[in-house]
C-alpha cells in the first residue's frame, strides 16, 4: 500500500515539474502546421499528469475498506472513457483549421484577381495555403461515378467557379489587349465536363457603365470525363467540341437571337491514359483543387448554385 502511494506521489511531482518546464518551451517548438494543435511537450506532460491521476485514483480505491476488484475496474474504465473524447475534439479542431484555410484562400483569390494579378510573394503564400489544405483532404475516390454509368453519384457533380489558378494556358488570357477574362467555370454532369470562360471587352472595364453598354461572349469547351484504372483521384478528359455563344451585345440580350458558333473536335486516335487528365488533390462540399498534367498548373474552384452569365 505504501509503495503505491509513493509511486502516485512521485508521478504527480514529476508531472508538476514537467508542466513547469513546458511553460519555458518557446513557441517555435510547437507544431507549425496549426496553432491550434498542442505542442509535443504539452502532450507529454499531460500524459504524465494523467498517469499520476490514474495511479492516485487506484491507490484511493484500494485504501477504501471493502473496495472490490469490480469497483477498481470501474474506476479505470471511467478514465478510459474520459480519454476517448480527445479524437472528437481533434476532428473539430481540424474542421476549424480547414475552414480558416479556405477563407484565407478565397480572400487571396479575390485580392489578386484569381492569380491574374498576383505578385511572386502572393503566389508563394497561396502555394503554402493550398499545400496545407491538400494535406487535410479526406476524399479518397473523387473519380467515382465520373463515367456516368454508376448508380453512385459523382462527388464532383455540380457547378464550380474558379477562384485561383497557376495554369499558364489560362493566365495568358489576361494578356489580351482587347478582352478581359470574366468568370471561369467547370461544370460536371458526368460523363460530360464543360469548361466555360466568359469574355468581356476590356474597354468595358475601363470606362463607367453608363458610357459603354455591356457585352459578353461565352466560350464553352465540352469534354468527356473518364476514370483511370487504379487511380481513384484521377479524371481523364477527351475533348469533344468548342462553342462560342454571344450572351449580350451593347446592352442587348442576344442569347436567343445570334446563333452560337461551334464545331466538333475530331477524335483521330485514342489517347493513352497518361495524357489528358487532372488529379483531384482536395475535395469537400464547397471547394475543389485539381492539378492538370499538361501544360501543368493547378485550379482552385468553389461550388456555386449555377453558372449563369
Secondary structure, DSSP 8 states (H G I E B T S, - for coil): -HHHHHHHHHHHHHHHHHHHHHHHS-GGGS-TT-TTS--HHHHHHHHHHHHHHHHHHHHHHHHSTT--HHHHHHHHHHHHHHHTTHHHHHHHHHHHHHHHHHHHHHHHHHHTGGGTT--HHHHHHHHHHHHHHHHT---S-TTTTTTS--SS--TT-EEEEEEEE--HHHHGGGG-SSEEEEEEEEEEETTEEEEEEEEEEHHHHHS-TTTS---EEEEEEEEEEEEETTEEEEEEEEEEEEEEEEEEETTEE-TTTS--EEEE----S---TTSSEEEEEEE-SSEEEEEESSS--EEEEEEES----
